[in-house]
Amino acid sequence: MLQLPDNCAIFTFWDSFTLLKAGENIKTIELPRRVGSCLYAGIARRTGGWSAKDAYINKTTYDSVELVAWPDAESSIGLHFDYQLVWIGKLS
């Protein structure tokens, strides 16, 4: 059971983008306007659609999350990187 601080909520959605060569896969995701700040952000694997050897949250700001992915091989370049973004936000 997860106990959230007052006036906070968990938000999640599936998304994807096309992998480019290593070092060029950075995506900034804007948080919904009703979120006043990001307290935590993470990503989860999507079965059958993960074409990265590494993916992580590089940084968060009060209104965005920056995600970085590295292709697992040259053959992954041009494939879709499918992921689920999960974050906990303080509501505005």
Stockholm file with secondary structure:
# STOCKHOLM 1.0

chainA/1-92         MLQLPDNCAIFTFWDSFTLLKAGENIKTIELPRRVGSCLYAGIARRTGGWSAKDAYINKTTYDSVELVAWPDAESSIGLHFDYQLVWIGKLS
#=GR chainA/1-92 SS CCCCCTTEEEEEEEEEEECCSTTCCEEEEECCTTEEEEEEEEEEECTTCCCEEEEEEEEECSSEEEEEEEESSGGGTTSEEEEEEEEEEEEC
#=GC SS_cons        CCCCCTTEEEEEEEEEEECCSTTCCEEEEECCTTEEEEEEEEEEECTTCCCEEEEEEEEECSSEEEEEEEESSGGGTTSEEEEEEEEEEEEC
//
